Amino acid sequence: MLIEADKTQRESGIATWHVILNPSVLAAVQRSPLGEASGHGHMFFNLEQTLAAWQASYPETGG
């Protein structure tokens, strides 16, 4: 279900960011089809890391 939603959003130009993943959950997601589809660049341990990556990805928004 999440894999299908992620794919639909990507096809619509919407990025999914996975936030506050503890190490064991992060490892499991990275090995899953969802992790393969999302890519490692959108999975983070905390909100601060996520925000920094988002700002670097979208500098035109004032990040």
Secondary structure, 3 states (H helix, E strand, C coil): CHHHHHHHHHHCCCCCCECCCCHHHHHHHHHCHHHHHHCHHHECCCHHHHHHHHHHHCHHHCC
